[in-house]
Amino acid sequence: MGKLLLLFKMLSISLVLLLSGCAKEPDENGRFPIWIVPGVYAGHWKIYDNTKRHPITKRFGGTKAPPTIEKVFLRPGMYSLRLGDAEGEDFGFFVDGRGNVESGRAGTAKGFGSSLIFLTTYMNVERKGFTGVWRITKTSGDRRILDSNLVGVIKNIDYNFAIAHTGLFRFHVDGHGFVSTKQASSAEGGVNKLTLKTATIGVKPANLKETWVIWGMGGPPGRVGEYHFDLVCGLNYRLAQDDGTGNYAGFELDENCVPTPETIVLRTKGKTLKFDLNRLGI
């Protein structure tokens, strides 16, 4: 079934490229049909004119949405395509008077006839025991424990690996699919892969009957007693009592995966809670 879907996708792309190379006529509003070919990238994108005030058209992707070829209608001129949302990155492209597309960033996308083709590759995230909620910015959506570690990315773009509500680090995917990280304490790169650096951290409350959570770590609504987590090193985290107040105390793992501070005092609803943190292994 997977091979048939891949074959169908390849045939669809071939048909689009064939049509995009044919003679084109503008519609009654002077707009040409332009095909956006995202490759394996399934994230958000928006197209702006040169004012960048409001998107002309947009595509909302996500972890469950497969990449799809989109047809948009644009007049001749300069445009900006933004990847992602608030943390998005722009690159320009040009539509000429015959409806042909020229990319402003050759290593990220290329123009072919009336198509703008993203240059993409797959990247595998090796989590090394980390089971929290995570996302790659610009690719859209959270990846939870049971979701695939395989992410479609666009080449020659910077990304952030982010844990829900807490820490993040930056990495880059080059034109050959090689991943390089900006924060060696948290991960190391490689060819089409990003390997997280994790450590097992023990959390022990002074009162073993209290319920508590580390934000973004999933699992049951509240932990009771002592618990161990595999956390990504070099990032910040938040520990809270599971009482609905939203009160939390922060801690971080340094470059050696040692928690700082090693003792957390959390004050909530008139109570003072104490937690001891320690690194159990790497």
Secondary structure, DSSP 4 states (H G I P E B T S, - for coil): -HHHHHHHHHHHHHHHHHHHTS-----TTSPEEEEEE-TT--S-EEEEETT-SSEEEEE--BTTBPP--EEEEE-SEEEEEEESSTT-EEEEEEE-TTS-EEES-TTTEEEETTEEEE-EEEEEEE-TT--S-EEETTT-S-B-TTS-SEEEEESSEEEEEEETTS-EEEEEE-TTSBEEES-TTTEEEEBTEEEE-EEEEEEEESSTT-EEEETT--SSS-EES-EEEEEETT-EEEEEESSSS--EEEEEE-TT--EESSEEEEEETTEEEEEEEEEEE-
